[in-house]
Amino acid sequence: MKSRALLVAWLALAAPTTHAVIIAGTDGTTNTTAPGNGAPWDYVGTIGGATGVFLGDYGGGGWVITANHVGLGDFLLNGVTYTAVGGSGVQIGGADLFVFQISSSPLLPNLALSATTPNAGASVTMIGNGLNRAAPELFWSVDTNGNPSGDTSGNAWIWTTRPDATGANTFGYNWGSGNTLRWGTNQITGTATFNSTSLLYTTFNAITGEAQGAVGDSGGGVFYQNGSTWELTGIIAYIGTENNQPGSTAVFGNVTDFADISVYRSAILTAVPEPAGTAAWCAGLAAALAVWRRRRDRAGAGNGA
C-alpha cells in the first residue's frame, strides 16, 4: 500500500524559489515553455513555493483555485503578481480545494471545468511548481520481505542503492532544485479518496516526458482535452510513495493524486460569483421585461380591460 503525503509540508524551510514537476527521461530539464498540444499553460502560476490556477473572471473579479493546504496568497502569473483579496478564500466541499479572489485580472477567458470524470487511460497534461529532479537515474534492489536492522514497525522494505541497473529491480530519481514551471503528460490510472477528497491519480512510468508530482506541485493544474476543449480536470494535492522509500526521491510506480474537479464543479461555481457578463445580461433582461410589463399594463388600462 502506498503512503500518501502532502506536497507543501516542507515549504516553511525552503528557499523562496519556483520549481517544476518531475519528468522522466533525458536530463529532466525540458518542458519549460507552453506545450505544443495547446494545454492552458498561461493559466498556471505560483503561490509562494506552491502552485495555483487562474479560473477566470467571476462577478467582476479574477479567481484562482489551488489546494486547500496551500491556501490564500499572492499569485504570480506570467511575470505579474496579483494580490490576494483578504477574506475571499473559500474551501470547496470540505475537500482539499480552495478558491480565492485576486485584486485584478489577467484578462484570460474563463477555464472550462470538467463536468464528468475522464475515463481511466485518458491522457492528461500536468503543470506544476514542484521540485525539479537531479539528472542521473537511480537504481535500487528492494527487498519487500525483510526489515532493516533495529526496525520494529513491521514489514519495512529494504532499499539498497546500486551503481547501475545490474541487480536492480526499482528505478527513479532524486529530487533536485529548479526555478521554472514545468509540464509533463501522463494517463489517469484510477480513483481514490484521501483527506475527505475525491481524487484521480496517475502512475509514474519510465516514459520520456511522463510527469510525477513533487513538493511544491500542490495546487497545480491537471488538464484533459475533451474534444477540442481543454478542461481543468484536477488540482494536484498529494503523492503516493512505496513502503520505506528513500526520502526526496521519485520512483517509477509512484502516484500523483489530484482532486477530481468534476465532483466539485458545482461547489466551485457556487463559491465564486456568477460571471460579470452573465450578471449584467440578466440585469438588463430583467429591466427590459419590467419596462415591457409596465407598457402592457398601461395599454390594458387604456382599453378598459
Backbone hydrogen bonds, N-H to C=O, Kabsch-Sander energy under -0.5 kcal/mol:
donor,donor_aa,acceptor,acceptor_aa,energy
3,S,241,T,-2.1
4,R,2,K,-0.5
5,A,239,I,-2.2
7,L,237,A,-0.9
11,L,8,V,-1.7
13,L,10,W,-2.1
14,A,11,L,-1.3
17,T,15,A,-2.4
19,H,129,N,-0.7
20,A,130,G,-1.5
21,V,128,G,-0.7
22,I,212,Q,-2.0
24,A,210,E,-2.1
28,G,25,G,-0.9
38,G,35,P,-1.4
41,W,39,A,-2.8
43,Y,40,P,-1.6
44,V,41,W,-1.6
45,G,43,Y,-0.5
45,G,52,G,-2.4
46,T,76,L,-2.3
47,I,50,A,-1.4
50,A,47,I,-2.3
51,T,218,S,-2.3
52,G,45,G,-2.0
53,V,65,I,-2.6
54,F,43,Y,-3.0
55,L,63,W,-3.0
56,G,63,W,-1.1
58,Y,56,G,-0.6
58,Y,61,G,-2.9
59,G,274,E,-1.5
61,G,58,Y,-1.6
62,G,102,I,-0.7
63,W,56,G,-2.1
64,V,100,F,-2.9
65,I,53,V,-2.8
66,T,98,F,-2.6
70,V,67,A,-1.5
71,G,67,A,-1.9
75,F,82,Y,-2.8
76,L,46,T,-2.7
76,L,74,D,-0.6
77,L,75,F,-0.6
77,L,80,V,-3.0
80,V,77,L,-2.0
82,Y,75,F,-3.2
82,Y,80,V,-0.5
83,T,81,T,-0.5
85,V,101,Q,-2.9
86,G,84,A,-0.7
88,S,85,V,-1.8
90,V,99,V,-2.5
92,I,97,L,-2.1
93,G,91,Q,-0.7
95,A,92,I,-2.6
97,L,95,A,-1.8
98,F,66,T,-2.3
99,V,90,V,-2.3
100,F,64,V,-2.1
102,I,62,G,-2.5
103,S,83,T,-2.8
111,L,55,L,-3.1
112,A,230,W,-0.6
114,S,232,L,-2.1
121,G,188,I,-3.2
122,A,119,N,-2.1
124,V,186,N,-2.6
125,T,223,F,-2.4
126,M,184,G,-3.1
127,I,221,G,-2.6
128,G,182,R,-1.9
129,N,216,G,-0.5
131,L,215,V,-2.0
134,A,174,N,-2.6
138,L,172,G,-3.5
139,F,162,R,-0.6
140,W,170,T,-2.6
141,S,160,T,-2.5
142,V,140,W,-0.5
143,D,141,S,-0.5
143,D,158,I,-2.7
144,T,142,V,-0.7
151,D,148,P,-2.3
156,A,154,G,-2.0
157,W,155,N,-0.6
158,I,143,D,-2.4
159,W,157,W,-0.5
160,T,141,S,-2.3
160,T,158,I,-0.5
161,T,159,W,-0.5
162,R,139,F,-3.0
168,A,165,A,-1.9
169,N,140,W,-2.4
170,T,140,W,-2.0
172,G,138,L,-1.6
173,Y,250,A,-2.6
175,W,248,S,-3.1
176,G,132,N,-2.8
182,R,128,G,-1.6
183,W,31,N,-1.8
184,G,126,M,-2.0
185,T,209,G,-2.0
186,N,124,V,-1.8
188,I,122,A,-2.4
189,T,201,Y,-3.2
190,G,201,Y,-1.3
192,A,199,L,-1.8
194,F,197,T,-1.8
197,T,194,F,-1.5
199,L,192,A,-3.1
199,L,197,T,-0.5
200,L,258,F,-2.7
201,Y,190,G,-1.8
202,T,256,T,-1.9
203,T,187,Q,-0.6
204,F,254,N,-2.9
207,I,205,N,-2.4
209,G,24,A,-2.8
210,E,207,I,-2.6
211,A,185,T,-2.3
212,Q,22,I,-2.2
216,G,7,L,-4.2
217,D,214,A,-2.4
219,G,236,I,-3.3
220,G,217,D,-2.6
221,G,127,I,-1.3
222,V,234,G,-2.3
223,F,125,T,-2.8
224,Y,231,E,-2.3
226,N,224,Y,-0.9
226,N,229,T,-3.0
227,G,225,Q,-0.9
229,T,226,N,-1.9
231,E,224,Y,-3.0
231,E,229,T,-0.5
232,L,112,A,-3.0
233,T,222,V,-2.6
233,T,231,E,-0.8
234,G,222,V,-1.5
235,I,259,A,-1.0
236,I,220,G,-2.5
237,A,257,D,-2.6
238,Y,257,D,-1.3
239,I,5,A,-1.7
240,G,255,V,-2.6
241,T,3,S,-2.7
245,Q,242,E,-2.0
250,A,173,Y,-2.7
252,F,171,F,-2.5
253,G,204,F,-2.2
254,N,251,V,-2.7
255,V,240,G,-2.0
256,T,202,T,-1.8
257,D,238,Y,-2.7
258,F,200,L,-2.7
259,A,235,I,-2.5
260,D,198,S,-2.7
261,I,233,T,-1.7
261,I,259,A,-0.9
263,V,260,D,-1.1
264,Y,260,D,-0.9
265,R,261,I,-0.9
268,I,264,Y,-2.5
269,L,265,R,-2.4
270,T,266,S,-1.4
271,A,267,A,-2.0
272,V,268,I,-1.7
279,A,275,P,-2.7
280,A,276,A,-2.5
281,W,277,G,-2.2
282,C,278,T,-2.8
283,A,279,A,-2.5
284,G,280,A,-2.6
285,L,281,W,-2.6
286,A,282,C,-2.6
287,A,283,A,-2.3
288,A,284,G,-2.4
289,L,285,L,-2.4
290,A,286,A,-2.2
291,V,287,A,-2.2
292,W,288,A,-2.4
293,R,289,L,-2.5
294,R,290,A,-2.2
295,R,291,V,-2.3
296,R,292,W,-2.3
297,D,293,R,-2.8
298,R,294,R,-2.5
299,A,295,R,-2.3
300,G,296,R,-2.4
301,A,297,D,-2.3
302,G,298,R,-2.0
303,N,299,A,-1.1
304,G,301,A,-1.3
305,A,300,G,-2.0
